[in-house]
Amino acid sequence: MTTKRRILTGDRPTGRLHLGHYVGSVRNRVRLQHEYECYFIIADLHMLTTNNSKEDIERVADNARGMVLDYLGAGIDPTLSTIFLQSAIHETYELALLLGNLVTVPRLARVPSIKDMARAALIDEDTIPFGLLGYPVLQAADILLPKAHLVPVGKDNQAHVEIAREFGAPLSITNMARSSLSPMTWWKAIRCPAPMVRAKMSKSLGNVIFLADDAATVRKRVHGMYTDPNRIRADIPGTVEGNPVFTYLDQFDPDKAGVAELKARYRAGAVGDVQVKERLTDVLNAFLDPIRERSAYYASQSGLVDEIIYDGTMRYREIAAATLREVKKAMGLTSALNRIARKAEERKKKTGTG
């Protein structure tokens, strides 16, 4: 049996991953898979809480493949980590139903992220669907089933982890250290700015650089980045702070001394925006080249990505089933079934109908 502590994290399959995902989470997962027993959830059920059109549901399989291909390209090793499809885990539905009977509506209504999610999905507060209100309950089921010790989450999901922790003790979920379940403070998601416009990085706005983008696309996107709007000539001193070109260089350029020198020249009006963007283009393409190479390998192996998802899902089902049995026992559901089964077997023996 493994002695490693467990991590549960993942993403909704809404499309391909971009550099913001890499900086904020994926690169940490690549590192942590060597230290922890990692479970990466393809959270397609969570998509239903805010967007459940038939077209979106039909795209889940393709989006999941693309997202997992990005995982693999970035360095996630399927022999070290378990990648699984949330909707294929029947225990998730069952545990979410049981947990839903252990929490009150006012408790869920106090979760601040619920209203934020509703606004983001253009849902009026008076018409929030039951699934969205119960989003933290479903997430608690995700956390409790593998008995996760660590749950990397963003600030907006901290309250959800707290709800999962509240369920743990009454349900006698073992091997779950309360202090370890708190949101990890040693990993803070770095929010790369939207490159092309002064807006939040968003796939829907098309202002991101994807891990799957080819070299020409990266160059086009980098050269479309905004810089200092007050700098109309290269000899005018520019501002580095808040300039996305330098934010990306800080994250991805391994030559920190060179970046510091470039910043000094930019502030002094001794280098043009085009030259700075050319450097960033070279840096990003050098960074993405090995990711593209690994992705191309997995993509060339017909059915391999599907096999990885399927095998991971099957492995996870065994873990989920074991935890659910513990929960049912703690709630008295197993004992009730056992008594019924025993009486039924006794009658069959007496009547000879067994």
C-alpha positions, 0 to 999 in steps of 0.5 A: 500500500502507498504511504504517499499523501493524496492530492485531489485537483483538476479542471472543468473540460471547457477547452484547451489549457493556456499559459495561465493554467500552466503558471497557476496550477499545471507546473505545480502538478508536474512537480508534485506528482513525484511527491504525492499520490495525485488524482486529477479530476476531469470535472465535467459534472461541475460544468452542468451547474452553470452551463448545461446546453446540449452542445456543451455536453456533447463537446465534453469528450473532445474537450476532455481529450484535448485537456488531457493531451495538454496535461501530458504535454506539460509533463503529467505522467499517467504512470504516476498520476490518476486522471479520471472522468468525474461523470463516470464515477457513480459513487460521486452521485451517490455521495453527493446525494447523501451529503446533500441531506447533511447540510442546510440551504442557509449554510450553502447560501452563505458561500460567497462564490455561489453568487459570484458563479451565478453572476458570471453565468448570467444567472439571476440570484432569485433563479439559482438552480439547485445544482449550482447551490449544491456545487460545494456539496458535489465538490465535497464528494470529489474531495472525500471519495479519495480521502484527499489530504491536500486540495489545491484550490483558488481563493474562490473555492476555499469555502468549498474545502471548508464544507468538505472538512465539515462533512469528514468527521461526522462521516468517519472518513479516515486518513483526513487530517484537518490541517492538511485539507485547508487550502494550500498556502505554499502555492498561490496561483499567478494570474498572468494578464490578458495579453492582447487586451486590458481584460481578464485572461479568457478563452472565450475572449480569445486573448490567451496563448494556448499550450497547443499554439504553434510558433506562428500563432505565438508570435502573432499573439505576442506581437498583439500584446498591449504595452505602455500606451504612452510610449509612441516611440522607442526612445520614450521611457516606458513603464514595466509594471503592469506591462504583460510582455514583461510579466510573461518574461518574468515567468518564462525567461530563464535569463533573469539577469537579461530580463532585468537589463531589458527592463532597465533599458525599457525604462530608459527608452533604450529599446523598442517594443518590437525588440522586447516582443521578439525576445518574448516570442523566442522565449515562449516558443523555446518553452513550448517546444518540448510541450508540443513534442510530447503532445504530438507523440501522445496524439500520434498514438491512436486511442492512447489518450482515451485509454489513459482516461479510461484506465484512470477512471477504473482505478479511481472507481475502486477507491471511490467504492471503498470510501462510499462503503465507509460512509454508508456504514457510518450513516447506518445504511449498510446495517439496515441493508444487512438486516434485510438481506439476512431476513430474506436469506432466512426466509428463502432457506425455510421456504426452499425458494433460495 
